[in-house]
Amino acid sequence: MGFWDHVNQELKRAVEEGWTAVKESAKIGKLRLNIHNLHKDAERHFKDIGGIVYELSIDPSENPLHKPEVQRHIGEIKRIETQAEALEKEIAKLKHKEASKETAD
């Protein structure tokens, strides 16, 4: 193999590795955006619960946790929390994968 072939092969490999790193970084960015959107949804549910509790403060004898609407919001928050945790784990796996590649080089 001549020098030019070797240089060409190394350039191709570098481009492929670079492109892979860009794609993985884009995946991480997309996952972080999804987590951000989930947190915004959870924030909306927390606000709704706060509004319900405030409205019930007029009659403090009523427990807000017995309201089906509050239970629905709590269920949604738990679902969002589970989804966000799964996405965080996926980000950690991608980062670990990137770190493993860097140490292998």
Backbone as a chain_set.jsonl record, in Angstrom:
{"seq": "MGFWDHVNQELKRAVEEGWTAVKESAKIGKLRLNIHNLHKDAERHFKDIGGIVYELSIDPSENPLHKPEVQRHIGEIKRIETQAEALEKEIAKLKHKEASKETAD", "coords": {"N": [[0.864, -1.166, 0.0], [0.578, 2.136, -0.884], [1.811, 5.372, 0.165], [-0.104, 7.418, -0.311], [-2.474, 5.922, -0.45], [-2.581, 5.009, 2.162], [-2.865, 7.449, 3.584], [-5.311, 8.286, 2.516], [-6.998, 6.245, 3.418], [-6.796, 6.621, 6.213], [-7.918, 9.178, 6.414], [-10.559, 8.651, 5.613], [-11.337, 6.962, 7.693], [-11.123, 8.741, 9.855], [-13.097, 10.61, 9.187], [-15.379, 8.989, 9.294], [-15.358, 8.279, 12.031], [-15.611, 10.811, 13.145], [-18.125, 11.576, 12.15], [-19.715, 9.661, 13.395], [-19.387, 10.443, 16.061], [-20.613, 12.945, 15.965], [-23.251, 12.21, 15.359], [-23.89, 10.754, 17.671], [-23.675, 12.754, 19.611], [-25.721, 14.394, 18.754], [-27.881, 12.712, 19.254], [-27.794, 12.642, 22.041], [-28.308, 15.333, 22.576], [-30.924, 15.533, 21.567], [-32.242, 13.779, 23.295], [-31.888, 15.16, 25.702], [-33.42, 17.425, 25.149], [-35.926, 16.225, 25.001], [-36.178, 15.423, 27.679], [-36.224, 17.92, 28.9], [-38.655, 18.895, 27.861], [-40.398, 17.05, 29.039], [-40.053, 17.749, 31.732], [-41.154, 20.302, 31.69], [-43.809, 19.64, 31.188], [-44.366, 18.264, 33.573], [-44.083, 20.371, 35.344], [-46.297, 21.902, 34.637], [-48.344, 20.211, 35.526], [-47.807, 20.238, 38.272], [-48.394, 22.918, 38.806], [-51.123, 22.919, 38.221], [-52.062, 21.223, 40.244], [-51.394, 22.808, 42.437], [-53.135, 24.971, 42.001], [-55.614, 23.713, 42.39], [-55.398, 22.946, 45.078], [-55.207, 25.446, 46.24], [-57.763, 26.474, 45.642], [-59.256, 24.754, 47.195], [-58.613, 25.625, 49.678], [-60.454, 27.261, 50.709], [-62.365, 25.718, 51.918], [-61.05, 24.118, 54.27], [-61.456, 21.577, 55.332], [-61.638, 19.629, 53.462], [-59.789, 17.114, 51.906], [-57.304, 17.494, 49.567], [-56.073, 15.375, 48.253], [-57.995, 13.486, 47.857], [-59.349, 14.174, 45.648], [-60.221, 13.269, 42.387], [-59.1, 14.568, 40.184], [-56.709, 15.616, 41.159], [-55.383, 13.247, 41.747], [-55.122, 12.26, 39.17], [-53.334, 14.119, 38.063], [-51.111, 13.622, 39.7], [-50.547, 10.984, 38.959], [-49.805, 11.438, 36.284], [-47.499, 12.964, 36.689], [-45.856, 11.069, 37.916], [-45.608, 9.252, 35.809], [-44.269, 10.839, 33.95], [-41.921, 11.274, 35.369], [-40.834, 8.69, 35.405], [-40.394, 8.312, 32.661], [-38.509, 10.351, 32.175], [-36.377, 9.476, 33.767], [-35.696, 7.129, 32.399], [-34.795, 8.195, 29.996], [-32.59, 9.63, 30.943], [-30.956, 7.515, 31.733], [-30.458, 6.413, 29.243], [-28.966, 8.459, 28.092], [-26.738, 8.362, 29.772], [-25.745, 5.837, 29.034], [-25.024, 6.348, 26.363], [-23.042, 8.284, 26.766], [-21.192, 6.782, 28.193], [-20.534, 4.955, 26.249], [-19.294, 6.668, 24.391], [-17.111, 7.514, 25.962], [-15.796, 5.086, 26.294], [-14.974, 4.586, 23.686], [-13.191, 6.689, 23.317], [-11.155, 6.09, 25.142], [-10.242, 3.769, 24.045], [-9.021, 4.584, 21.778]], "CA": [[0.0, 0.0, 0.0], [1.373, 3.346, -0.986], [1.586, 6.434, 1.154], [-1.377, 8.082, -0.598], [-3.551, 5.004, -0.046], [-2.613, 5.027, 3.631], [-3.437, 8.742, 3.982], [-6.719, 8.267, 2.122], [-7.677, 5.324, 4.336], [-6.854, 7.286, 7.512], [-8.896, 10.27, 6.308], [-11.891, 8.043, 5.612], [-11.608, 6.492, 9.053], [-11.325, 9.921, 10.697], [-14.411, 11.17, 8.845], [-16.391, 8.076, 9.841], [-15.364, 8.438, 13.485], [-16.162, 12.138, 13.435], [-19.551, 11.552, 11.864], [-20.326, 8.868, 14.461], [-19.409, 11.286, 17.264], [-21.633, 13.983, 15.754], [-24.57, 11.574, 15.48], [-24.132, 10.422, 19.077], [-23.917, 14.018, 20.316], [-27.063, 14.83, 18.366], [-28.823, 11.863, 19.992], [-27.803, 13.119, 23.425], [-29.014, 16.616, 22.576], [-32.353, 15.271, 21.376], [-32.743, 13.196, 24.541], [-31.959, 16.24, 26.696], [-34.586, 18.242, 24.804], [-37.105, 15.454, 25.422], [-36.251, 15.512, 29.138], [-36.658, 19.29, 29.201], [-40.094, 18.969, 27.577], [-41.096, 16.292, 30.083], [-40.027, 18.553, 32.952], [-42.132, 21.377, 31.51], [-45.127, 19.02, 31.386], [-44.508, 18.01, 35.007], [-44.279, 21.673, 35.974], [-47.705, 22.271, 34.401], [-49.167, 19.398, 36.429], [-47.616, 20.77, 39.627], [-49.156, 24.175, 38.875], [-52.551, 22.578, 38.284], [-52.318, 20.724, 41.6], [-51.353, 23.981, 43.316], [-54.383, 25.711, 41.823], [-56.698, 22.952, 43.028], [-55.209, 23.05, 46.528], [-55.562, 26.814, 46.624], [-59.219, 26.578, 45.603], [-59.802, 23.985, 48.31], [-58.267, 26.274, 50.943], [-61.674, 27.918, 51.197], [-62.944, 24.731, 52.833], [-59.872, 23.312, 54.617], [-61.789, 20.242, 55.819], [-61.574, 18.7, 52.337], [-58.431, 16.683, 51.582], [-57.113, 17.575, 48.113], [-55.639, 14.097, 47.693], [-59.176, 12.675, 47.533], [-59.903, 14.659, 44.377], [-59.741, 12.481, 41.234], [-58.288, 15.419, 39.317], [-55.372, 15.67, 41.764], [-54.792, 11.924, 41.552], [-54.749, 12.163, 37.75], [-52.105, 14.902, 37.896], [-50.028, 12.895, 40.382], [-50.219, 9.859, 38.081], [-49.077, 11.966, 35.136], [-46.165, 13.358, 37.156], [-45.096, 9.829, 38.119], [-45.317, 8.72, 34.475], [-43.236, 11.715, 33.392], [-40.692, 11.003, 36.122], [-40.315, 7.412, 34.914], [-39.876, 8.534, 31.311], [-37.297, 11.165, 32.275], [-35.314, 8.608, 34.298], [-35.281, 6.224, 31.323], [-33.999, 8.985, 29.058], [-31.312, 9.918, 31.607], [-30.16, 6.287, 31.644], [-30.027, 6.284, 27.856], [-27.88, 9.437, 27.93], [-25.564, 7.815, 30.474], [-25.2, 4.763, 28.203], [-24.352, 6.955, 25.212], [-21.818, 8.92, 27.247], [-20.266, 5.697, 28.533], [-20.091, 4.425, 24.966], [-18.338, 7.645, 23.87], [-15.91, 7.471, 26.788], [-15.115, 3.826, 25.987], [-14.316, 4.747, 22.382], [-12.068, 7.614, 23.479], [-10.06, 5.412, 25.843], [-9.747, 2.726, 23.145], [-8.173, 5.222, 20.757]], "C": [[0.907, 1.224, 0.0], [0.987, 4.366, 0.073], [0.232, 7.099, 0.943], [-2.558, 7.212, -0.187], [-3.711, 4.998, 1.471], [-3.252, 6.321, 4.148], [-4.926, 8.764, 3.692], [-7.532, 7.39, 3.08], [-7.828, 5.967, 5.722], [-7.858, 8.441, 7.498], [-10.323, 9.734, 6.335], [-12.278, 7.59, 7.01], [-11.891, 7.673, 9.988], [-12.701, 10.546, 10.443], [-15.518, 10.294, 9.427], [-16.488, 8.213, 11.357], [-15.961, 9.778, 13.885], [-17.663, 12.168, 13.235], [-20.301, 10.766, 12.941], [-20.437, 9.695, 15.74], [-20.476, 12.367, 17.146], [-23.026, 13.391, 15.93], [-24.892, 11.249, 16.934], [-24.39, 11.676, 19.899], [-25.306, 14.557, 19.994], [-28.129, 14.022, 19.096], [-28.946, 12.338, 21.437], [-28.557, 14.437, 23.519], [-30.516, 16.441, 22.437], [-32.968, 14.686, 22.646], [-32.872, 14.262, 25.627], [-33.146, 17.161, 26.426], [-35.873, 17.525, 25.222], [-37.282, 15.518, 26.937], [-36.743, 16.898, 29.547], [-38.17, 19.432, 28.976], [-40.909, 18.19, 28.606], [-41.148, 17.088, 31.384], [-41.011, 19.717, 32.866], [-43.551, 20.844, 31.7], [-45.381, 18.768, 32.871], [-44.773, 19.318, 35.744], [-45.732, 22.141, 35.82], [-48.624, 21.495, 35.337], [-49.033, 19.879, 37.874], [-48.41, 22.062, 39.814], [-50.65, 23.89, 39.001], [-52.931, 22.064, 39.67], [-52.337, 21.888, 42.578], [-52.621, 24.804, 43.221], [-55.553, 25.023, 42.502], [-56.606, 23.078, 44.545], [-55.594, 24.449, 47.009], [-57.082, 26.994, 46.653], [-59.861, 25.853, 46.785], [-59.478, 24.627, 49.663], [-59.459, 27.034, 51.53], [-62.372, 27.015, 52.207], [-61.822, 23.765, 53.236], [-60.194, 21.907, 55.121], [-61.672, 19.191, 54.71], [-60.111, 18.394, 51.997], [-58.246, 16.706, 50.066], [-56.681, 16.253, 47.476], [-56.807, 13.178, 47.346], [-59.826, 13.104, 46.227], [-59.348, 13.812, 43.225], [-58.823, 13.291, 40.31], [-56.845, 15.513, 39.849], [-54.666, 14.329, 41.566], [-54.347, 11.726, 40.098], [-53.446, 12.913, 37.501], [-50.914, 14.191, 38.542], [-49.591, 11.701, 39.531], [-49.419, 10.302, 36.863], [-47.648, 12.356, 35.526], [-45.291, 12.122, 37.354], [-44.692, 9.214, 36.776], [-44.183, 9.523, 33.837], [-41.89, 11.445, 34.064], [-40.03, 9.707, 35.63], [-39.71, 7.568, 33.529], [-38.567, 9.315, 31.348], [-36.126, 10.331, 32.793], [-34.795, 7.658, 33.219], [-34.412, 6.964, 30.304], [-32.634, 9.336, 29.646], [-30.392, 8.698, 31.539], [-29.628, 6.086, 30.224], [-28.876, 7.256, 27.557], [-26.611, 8.914, 28.586], [-24.922, 6.696, 29.652], [-24.439, 5.33, 27.008], [-23.039, 7.613, 25.62], [-20.761, 7.877, 27.586], [-19.677, 5.098, 27.25], [-19.044, 5.351, 24.341], [-17.027, 7.581, 24.639], [-15.11, 6.196, 26.512], [-14.366, 3.924, 24.661], [-13.084, 5.628, 22.506], [-10.894, 6.938, 24.168], [-9.456, 4.309, 24.974], [-8.81, 3.317, 22.088], [-6.88, 5.578, 21.364]], "O": [[1.86, 1.325, 0.773], [-0.019, 4.232, 0.769], [-0.504, 7.323, 1.904], [-3.537, 7.715, 0.366], [-4.826, 4.983, 1.993], [-4.088, 6.282, 5.05], [-5.718, 9.209, 4.523], [-8.629, 7.765, 3.495], [-8.891, 5.86, 6.334], [-8.571, 8.651, 8.48], [-11.192, 10.297, 7.002], [-13.405, 7.805, 7.456], [-12.799, 7.605, 10.817], [-13.382, 10.961, 11.38], [-16.485, 10.806, 9.991], [-17.589, 8.259, 11.904], [-16.723, 9.867, 14.848], [-18.394, 12.723, 14.056], [-21.393, 11.158, 13.353], [-21.461, 9.653, 16.423], [-21.166, 12.669, 18.119], [-23.884, 13.996, 16.574], [-26.022, 11.441, 17.383], [-25.237, 11.665, 20.792], [-25.983, 15.109, 20.861], [-29.154, 14.564, 19.508], [-30.043, 12.427, 21.987], [-29.353, 14.636, 24.436], [-31.292, 17.121, 23.109], [-34.08, 15.05, 23.028], [-33.844, 14.271, 26.382], [-33.803, 17.624, 27.359], [-36.799, 18.153, 25.736], [-38.403, 15.651, 27.428], [-37.581, 17.027, 30.44], [-38.874, 20.018, 29.798], [-41.992, 18.625, 29.0], [-42.175, 17.101, 32.064], [-41.633, 20.076, 33.865], [-44.395, 21.51, 32.299], [-46.476, 19.026, 33.371], [-45.592, 19.365, 36.662], [-46.318, 22.702, 36.747], [-49.576, 22.056, 35.881], [-50.016, 19.925, 38.613], [-49.024, 22.273, 40.86], [-51.353, 24.531, 39.782], [-53.98, 22.418, 40.208], [-53.2, 21.95, 43.454], [-53.133, 25.283, 44.233], [-56.389, 25.681, 43.121], [-57.614, 23.292, 45.218], [-56.225, 24.607, 48.054], [-57.622, 27.598, 47.58], [-60.886, 26.289, 47.309], [-60.018, 24.208, 50.687], [-59.458, 27.399, 52.706], [-62.901, 27.481, 53.217], [-61.659, 22.713, 52.617], [-59.274, 21.113, 55.32], [-61.613, 17.995, 54.994], [-59.301, 19.304, 51.824], [-58.963, 16.005, 49.351], [-56.903, 16.04, 46.284], [-56.63, 12.199, 46.622], [-60.759, 12.454, 45.757], [-58.133, 13.657, 43.105], [-57.883, 12.749, 39.728], [-55.888, 15.491, 39.076], [-53.477, 14.293, 41.25], [-53.319, 11.101, 39.835], [-52.556, 12.411, 36.813], [-49.823, 14.171, 37.972], [-48.396, 11.438, 39.398], [-48.472, 9.63, 36.455], [-46.704, 12.106, 34.776], [-44.113, 12.132, 36.997], [-43.577, 8.717, 36.623], [-43.257, 8.955, 33.258], [-40.853, 11.393, 33.402], [-38.812, 9.649, 35.463], [-38.641, 7.026, 33.248], [-37.623, 8.98, 30.634], [-35.004, 10.471, 32.307], [-33.593, 7.41, 33.134], [-33.419, 6.426, 29.813], [-31.633, 9.34, 28.93], [-29.189, 8.835, 31.314], [-28.495, 5.646, 30.031], [-27.929, 6.907, 26.851], [-25.526, 9.014, 28.011], [-23.696, 6.61, 29.577], [-23.35, 4.862, 26.676], [-22.04, 7.513, 24.907], [-19.578, 8.065, 27.3], [-18.49, 4.781, 27.179], [-18.029, 4.885, 23.823], [-15.952, 7.591, 24.04], [-13.879, 6.228, 26.499], [-13.257, 3.407, 24.528], [-12.055, 5.36, 21.885], [-9.745, 7.193, 23.81], [-8.29, 3.953, 25.145], [-7.924, 2.634, 21.574], [-6.01, 6.127, 20.687]]}, "num_chains": 1, "name": "protein.A"}
